[in-house]
Amino acid sequence: MLLRIVITSLAAVLTVAIGSPAGATTLVQTFEHETWDEQEDQTLLEAIEALREAHPYLVDVRNLDMTRTRTTRGYTDKGLEVVIPPGGFRGFGPYARLSEVADEAWFRYNVFLADFRPVSSGKLPGLADASITPTAKGCKPSTEADPGWSARLMFDTVGTDGVAPDEVPIGYYLYHLGQARTCGDELMFEVGLSQRRWTCIEGHVRMNTPGSADGMIEAWVDGERVFQRSGLAFRRPGESIGIREMWNNVYFGGSYPTPNQLGLILDDVAVDTDGRVGCVDPFVDDDHSIHEGALTELYARQLLFGCADRAACPDDRLTRAQFAAIVQRLLGTPPGPDAFRDDEGLWAEEAINSLANLGILRGCNPPANTEVCPSADITRAQAAAMVRRMLGLPQGPDAFSDDDGIWAEGDINAIAAAGITRGCGPSAYCPDEDIIRAEAATFTVRVDDMLRSVKTLTVPDVQWPPSGPPPPKPPEERE
């Protein structure tokens, strides 16, 4: 029987058997449900009880699971923002219990690092049988009296374990029989999580035959398998433990609390005992486009949100307002004074004013430049000019034969020299053609790659581990 737990934002209410085969059991937990946020007329205790009532499969919900989380924009709709404050350990930690204990399961979730610069290791969600036992957590291995196991993911210090300076290394934090450490074994992958980007994480656990070492774990990141380990044992002869829950853990440490705030967003967490869950394709209308990868990547970086539900409209032209909004998200520029008279009340007015204040966006009626023509399609030449102003690129050699003498020739040559554009064909840039959304996606990914390459992630300047004994850990902060 297919057994699935989904913690996602795809449905609006708690539902049983949504879109599943006959006889299947489905549990859906939505992050857009009001119970994920405290209401003004509720005490904290009342908020926790409301969450438990709406989501009865959640086990071990604590005060910190409400006070350190809130709903925000997710990958598909709303996600759960989790913050571990300075001096804290726990950000989030309830168990989402399966309706039946399983011998094999696959999981998937999306994670977005919003402000996540750990100085040491911690835990991320994964499968377990640890909610009814004191073992398999807190440096307490499984015992015959209290059997248990867990295969949470883990993170380590930013920029270590062979990843880029601003990436966070990840792996499995595994409690199993014969583990090498009293605390969980740290089995690191060869990839890390990027900052300010949605990453799809998948995992798979197969329990061992009791008494035999034939269990296994594996993992995928953005659809690529990055880890596999077989020959594992989780249960002894006669033990009936299995895959009981998805442990929704976001936890720092360790004996010492985090010295700096750690923030991330979770969404689309799913557990399936029938087979691999797979990542969510944000757009269903771009499969024909050679720019599909760029569109998906822009969405992952929260720079493009589509034109409708799960639609990118890749072949549609891009307006000046839409391009301005994308550029402003790239830079994160502050608001500016009102610059134009024809964008009052427009959804992109703030982005337009912000870019105009920095000289990146100019008007469409020179020399007065009192209008911006926000609904007009943006040409490839206009886009080149905005990008060059944004990056302050130097002049480049003549790159194309169809822009000689036009007003934006210097801008086009500059972005060509920087590798941002390769033109529209052999020796051609097509400067007067309108840019379509798919082309703009590839264009923008290259720009963002350049911006990210020059940004320096500030790592907390702290002594680690701190001197002196670790502080007492309050019960609410424990795993």
Secondary structure, 3 states (H helix, E strand, C coil): CCEEEEEECCCCCCCECCCCCCCCEEEEEECCCHHHCCCCCCCHHHHHHHHHHHCCCEECCCHHHHHCEEEEECCCCEEEEEEECCCCCEEECCEEEEEEEECEEEEEEEEEEEECCCCCCEEEEEEEECCCCCCCECCECCCCCCCCEEEEEEECCCCCCCCCCCCEEEEEEEECCCCCCCCCEEEEEEEEECECCEEEEEEEEECCCCCCCCEEEEEEECCEEEEEEEEECCCCCCCCCCEEEEECCEEECCCCCCCCCEEEEEEEEEEECCCCCCCCCCCCCCCCCCCHHHHHHHHHCCCCCCCECCECCCCCECEHHHHHHHHHHHHCCCCCCCCCCCCCCCCCHHHHHHHHHCCCCCCCCCCCCCCCCCCCECEHHHHHHHHHHHHCCCCCCCCCCCCCCCCCHHHHHHHHHCCCCCCCECCECCCCCECEHHHHHHHHHHHHHHHHHHCCCCCCCCCCCCCCCCCCCCHHHCC
